[in-house]
């Protein structure tokens, strides 16, 4: 299978962190039609996936005083996706 031409999202930042929500944004990837954002509590194995049509997402339903990690991938077509950030 050839390498993906879809670039990995860069410049990921988490801002406006509240007790139960956070704003996550990243730089646009040329040719991306959408993005997939995943998050999980640090130390767990299960990623929660959500689709994103823009480079800004508000993630609700977070637990207060809990560490999370997030990753993003670009979707540049039906079969062309980037690696995870």
Secondary structure, DSSP 8 states (H G I E B T S, - for coil): -----S------EEES--SS-EEEE----TT-SEEEEEEEETT----EEEEESSSEEEE----TT--EEEEEEEE-SSS-B----
